[in-house]
Structures are given as structure tokens and as C-alpha cells.
Amino acid sequence: MAEKNPLLESYLSCHVCSETFRDPVSLGCSHSFCSSCLQKFWEQSKNKNCPICKRKSSKEEPLVNFTLKELSDSFAERQKAGSSEAEKGEKKVEVVCSKHPEEPRLFCKDEERAVCPVCDFSLHQSHKVVPVEQAVIELKDLLKSDLESLQDKRDKYKGVETSYNEVIQGVLIDVAKHLGNLSFRVWEKMKDQVHFSPVILDPNTAYSWLSLSDDLTSVRRGDKSQQLPDNPERCTDTADVLGSEGFSSGKHSWEVETVRVEKNLQRIRVQLDYDRGEVSFYDPEDMTHIYTHRDTFTEELFPYFSIGAA
């Protein structure tokens, strides 16, 4: 008859039904329960908390812990066999041998049962027969080995879980770090895909003190005022000039190279979103936002360039 192991029995018992695990599931807090017991508990409590520590489960449907299930099933079978042996022990005169009612001293490993040393011994000569005391010790050692194996697997599982959590935390940190630079990297990729065409300036809008390059792509303040036709579109009050192409929809952007200013800002990206009513200014090197002007556009817009005071 197998003796009870209180430590193993406690380890393999469900805290809800107090029976040996049936299809055990393990929560993130390391507590385990019968799958059906846990589901009934959750249905009654209207939440997904652990019945012991009340910690909220990270899994809606925890998977069966097959390692724990195998050990629980094995333990239950041995307990059942032990109970059966106990019943046989109570009826040893009837079950083991009706002719020799004394307590059996031999155990047949092949048939896993006690045998009568007088009547049955000849039938078990080719079997492995050992003293009952030895069979009990071996069974204890086997259960102890199973328990140690389970504890070792549990420790490894916890180690893997810890490593997994550390990796996840590291990934989240890296994601936050790289997302912070995402805008810049997107613009870097766009530089290789987008082909720019220069903004052609409209000389008919240029202020008289401005001097345009021959290709009409750059402007500077001249040394003297020029005699120019008095066009209605010409800028007469400030040192300004417009681009020759206007926009009345869509998104457009262009870069303006300037003289050296504070922070060595020599180029500015101007981005127009006509439909949203926005004109934004950026540092094209790292796409740092400088300023956004918002308005409701109703007429055609042109690139605008102004030469400040010398």
C-alpha cells in the first residue's frame, strides 16, 4: 500500500476544490487550479482575478499546464492504486490469499500487486518479486524524483518568464527611443525617392531693389533701384518676389537657402497644405518644426520670398 506524501499531495491539489488537479492551468502569478474550477470561480466573481492572491490574470483563457497535468494524473493513479491496495489490505484474507491470512510480505513488480509467498510464489518465479518494504521505499523515491523534476521545471519556467519580461521591457525602451526619431528617418528616406525641381521666380513681381539670377532661382538685394515696368503684380513696398507657379490645392514644399543667421540656419523648408490651410516652416536637416501659419485659403498662392534689411 502506498503511503501518503503530504507535501506532494498539497502541491498537486487545487485551491478551489481541494482535489488533485484535473486539467490544471497556471496563471502569471504562478498559482494553479483545475481549468473548470477556475472558470466557475471567474463566472461567479465576475472578474478574471486569481482566487488566491487576487491579481488580475493577463490571459483570458489560460492554457493547460501539461507538465503539471502529467504529474497530477500520475499521482492520482498511484493514489487510486494505493486506495485499492488499502481496500485489499482490509480484505487481505479474501483478496491476497484465503488460505494464508497473514499480511503479505512480497510484491510482484510485473503485476504490481502483493503475492502470497506460499500459494502464489511458484506462479511468479519468472517475475521480479521484492519485499513489500522495498517496493514502498522505491515508490517513495519515484514520487520524490517526480516532485524534484516538477520543481526543476517550475524554476526553469520562472527563469524563462523573467528573461522574457526583461526582453519585452528592453524592446519597449528601444521602440520608444527609435519612434522619437521616426520623423527624421522618414524624411531621410524620402530624400532618396523624391526629385526636387527648383522654384522659378517671377521677375514681374520682384521689388525694384532686388536682383534675380539668370536662371531665376535665386535673389539678392541689389546695389541700386532698377527701372522696371509698373506691373500691377509687382511688389512696391517691401523687398519681396513671388514664385512663378501658384497653388490652389494639394500639398507642396520647397526649400530656401538663406544667408547665415543664428544657429547657422542657412536653409528652410516651406511646406504648404492648401486644403488644411497651413504653411509650415522646418529645418530640412532634421525636420525641426519652426513655425506653422494657419488660415483659410480662398485664392491661388505663390511661393513668397522677402529680402530683409541689409
Residue pairs with C-beta under 8 A, 6 or more apart in sequence:
1 82
1 85
1 86
1 89
1 136
2 78
2 79
2 81
2 82
2 85
2 136
2 139
3 82
3 136
3 140
4 82
5 140
5 143
5 144
5 147
7 147
8 75
8 143
8 146
8 147
9 20
9 75
9 79
11 147
11 150
12 20
12 21
12 68
12 71
12 72
12 75
13 19
13 20
13 21
14 20
14 21
14 22
14 24
14 32
14 33
14 34
14 37
15 31
15 33
15 51
15 52
16 33
16 34
16 37
16 38
16 40
16 41
16 51
17 34
17 37
19 34
20 72
20 75
20 76
20 79
21 32
21 33
21 34
21 68
21 69
21 72
22 34
22 35
22 36
22 72
23 34
23 35
23 36
23 64
23 69
24 32
24 33
24 34
24 35
24 64
24 65
24 68
24 69
24 72
25 32
25 33
25 34
25 35
25 38
25 62
25 63
25 64
25 65
26 32
26 62
26 65
26 68
27 33
27 50
27 55
27 57
27 59
27 62
28 55
28 57
28 58
28 59
28 161
29 50
29 52
29 53
29 55
30 154
30 158
31 50
31 51
31 52
31 53
32 65
32 68
33 41
33 51
35 62
35 64
38 51
38 62
41 51
42 48
47 56
48 56
48 57
48 60
49 55
49 56
49 57
50 56
50 57
67 150
67 153
68 150
71 146
71 147
71 150
74 146
75 143
75 146
78 139
78 143
81 112
85 113
85 114
88 95
88 96
88 114
89 103
92 101
92 103
92 104
93 101
96 104
96 114
96 115
96 116
97 104
97 116
97 118
97 119
97 120
99 116
99 118
99 119
100 116
100 117
100 118
100 119
104 114
104 115
104 116
104 117
104 132
105 117
105 131
105 132
106 114
106 115
106 116
106 117
106 121
106 129
106 130
106 131
106 132
107 113
107 114
107 115
107 129
107 130
107 131
107 132
107 134
107 135
108 114
108 115
108 124
108 127
108 128
108 129
109 127
109 128
109 129
109 130
109 135
110 124
110 127
110 128
111 124
111 127
114 132
115 121
115 123
115 124
115 129
121 129
130 138
183 287
184 286
184 287
187 284
187 287
196 254
196 255
198 215
198 217
199 217
199 243
199 245
199 254
199 303
200 216
200 217
200 243
200 244
200 245
201 212
201 216
201 217
201 218
201 219
201 241
201 242
201 243
201 244
201 305
202 233
202 241
202 242
202 243
202 244
202 302
203 212
203 216
203 241
204 229
204 231
204 233
204 234
205 231
205 233
205 234
205 235
205 240
205 241
205 242
205 302
206 212
206 219
206 228
206 234
206 235
206 240
206 241
207 234
207 235
207 236
207 238
207 239
207 240
207 241
207 307
208 225
208 226
208 227
208 228
208 236
209 221
209 222
209 224
209 225
209 226
209 239
209 307
210 219
210 220
210 221
210 222
210 239
210 240
210 241
210 307
211 219
211 220
211 221
211 222
211 226
212 218
212 219
212 241
213 219
216 244
218 257
219 241
219 305
219 307
220 307
221 239
221 307
221 310
228 234
233 242
235 241
235 242
238 306
239 306
239 307
239 308
240 304
240 305
240 306
240 307
241 304
241 305
241 306
242 302
242 303
242 304
242 305
243 254
243 302
243 303
243 304
243 305
244 302
245 302
245 303
246 300
246 301
246 302
247 272
247 274
247 300
247 301
247 302
248 274
248 297
248 299
248 300
248 301
249 274
249 275
250 274
250 275
251 271
251 272
251 273
251 274
251 275
252 271
252 272
252 274
253 269
253 270
253 271
253 272
254 269
254 270
254 303
255 267
255 268
255 269
255 270
255 284
256 267
256 268
256 270
256 305
257 266
257 267
258 265
258 266
258 267
258 268
259 266
260 266
265 283
267 283
267 284
267 285
268 281
268 282
268 283
268 284
268 290
269 281
269 282
269 283
269 284
269 287
270 279
270 280
270 281
270 303
271 278
271 279
271 280
271 281
271 282
272 278
272 279
272 301
273 279
273 280
274 297
274 301
277 294
277 295
277 296
277 297
278 292
278 293
278 294
279 292
279 293
279 295
280 289
280 290
280 291
280 292
280 293
281 289
281 290
281 291
281 292
282 288
282 289
282 290
283 290
